[in-house]
Amino acid sequence: MEGITWLTHKYVMHGFLWHLHEDHHKKGPGFVEKNDAFFVIFAIPSWLSIMLGSIYQVWWVVSIGAGVAMYGLAYFIVHEVIIHQRIKWFSRSNSRYIRAIRWAHKMHHKHLDKEEGESFGMLIVARKYWNKVKRDEQIAAQKT
């Protein structure tokens, strides 16, 4: 799913559906974003795969739908709760992995337009962000 997510984010959300994703990069007032429509856009085929796969007993289709749903849950927890903290559940999470995904996402959001973006994935973090977090830890350790 991470590969599909990367491709979808780069070529769909930063492509022909930028008008839905743009308010996620250029924050406006309010809690709800047009970007939240992607929840429905991805939930519908997931639900249909689970439902129709179950009705017609095509279990590999059910598995695909369930996989998309589980990735959606992971997305919600990692992106909305941990990274953007739209819901304040894990606001004190500070593991190396959490710091790396937050840094990668911060670098993604430094680009306010749809072009020239970076770090389009969510769960797999590029080595350069891990290295940045490790350097920060080393600097902090030297200061103490």
Contacts in CASP RR format, 6 or more apart in sequence:
PFRMAT RR
TARGET T0000
AUTHOR 0000-0000-0000
METHOD contacts of the structure
MODEL  1
MEGITWLTHKYVMHGFLWHLHEDHHKKGPGFVEKNDAFFVIFAIPSWLSI
MLGSIYQVWWVVSIGAGVAMYGLAYFIVHEVIIHQRIKWFSRSNSRYIRA
IRWAHKMHHKHLDKEEGESFGMLIVARKYWNKVKRDEQIAAQKT
1 67 0 8 1.000
1 68 0 8 1.000
1 71 0 8 1.000
2 121 0 8 1.000
2 122 0 8 1.000
2 123 0 8 1.000
2 124 0 8 1.000
3 121 0 8 1.000
5 71 0 8 1.000
5 75 0 8 1.000
5 120 0 8 1.000
5 121 0 8 1.000
5 122 0 8 1.000
6 120 0 8 1.000
6 121 0 8 1.000
9 120 0 8 1.000
9 121 0 8 1.000
10 117 0 8 1.000
10 120 0 8 1.000
13 20 0 8 1.000
13 21 0 8 1.000
13 38 0 8 1.000
14 21 0 8 1.000
14 114 0 8 1.000
14 115 0 8 1.000
14 117 0 8 1.000
14 120 0 8 1.000
15 114 0 8 1.000
18 114 0 8 1.000
19 34 0 8 1.000
20 34 0 8 1.000
20 35 0 8 1.000
20 37 0 8 1.000
20 38 0 8 1.000
21 34 0 8 1.000
21 35 0 8 1.000
21 38 0 8 1.000
21 114 0 8 1.000
22 34 0 8 1.000
22 35 0 8 1.000
22 114 0 8 1.000
23 33 0 8 1.000
23 34 0 8 1.000
23 35 0 8 1.000
24 33 0 8 1.000
24 35 0 8 1.000
25 109 0 8 1.000
25 111 0 8 1.000
25 112 0 8 1.000
25 113 0 8 1.000
26 112 0 8 1.000
31 86 0 8 1.000
42 68 0 8 1.000
42 72 0 8 1.000
43 69 0 8 1.000
45 65 0 8 1.000
45 68 0 8 1.000
46 65 0 8 1.000
46 66 0 8 1.000
46 67 0 8 1.000
46 68 0 8 1.000
46 69 0 8 1.000
46 72 0 8 1.000
47 65 0 8 1.000
47 69 0 8 1.000
49 61 0 8 1.000
49 62 0 8 1.000
49 64 0 8 1.000
49 65 0 8 1.000
49 68 0 8 1.000
50 62 0 8 1.000
50 65 0 8 1.000
50 66 0 8 1.000
50 69 0 8 1.000
52 58 0 8 1.000
52 61 0 8 1.000
53 59 0 8 1.000
53 61 0 8 1.000
53 62 0 8 1.000
54 62 0 8 1.000
74 122 0 8 1.000
74 123 0 8 1.000
75 122 0 8 1.000
78 101 0 8 1.000
78 122 0 8 1.000
78 123 0 8 1.000
79 105 0 8 1.000
79 122 0 8 1.000
80 86 0 8 1.000
80 87 0 8 1.000
81 87 0 8 1.000
81 89 0 8 1.000
81 90 0 8 1.000
82 90 0 8 1.000
82 93 0 8 1.000
82 98 0 8 1.000
82 101 0 8 1.000
82 102 0 8 1.000
83 101 0 8 1.000
83 102 0 8 1.000
83 105 0 8 1.000
85 91 0 8 1.000
96 130 0 8 1.000
96 133 0 8 1.000
96 134 0 8 1.000
96 137 0 8 1.000
97 125 0 8 1.000
99 133 0 8 1.000
99 136 0 8 1.000
100 125 0 8 1.000
100 129 0 8 1.000
100 130 0 8 1.000
100 132 0 8 1.000
100 133 0 8 1.000
101 122 0 8 1.000
101 123 0 8 1.000
101 125 0 8 1.000
101 129 0 8 1.000
103 129 0 8 1.000
103 132 0 8 1.000
103 133 0 8 1.000
104 119 0 8 1.000
104 121 0 8 1.000
104 125 0 8 1.000
104 126 0 8 1.000
104 129 0 8 1.000
105 119 0 8 1.000
107 118 0 8 1.000
107 119 0 8 1.000
107 129 0 8 1.000
108 117 0 8 1.000
108 118 0 8 1.000
108 119 0 8 1.000
108 120 0 8 1.000
111 117 0 8 1.000
111 118 0 8 1.000
119 125 0 8 1.000
119 126 0 8 1.000
119 129 0 8 1.000
END
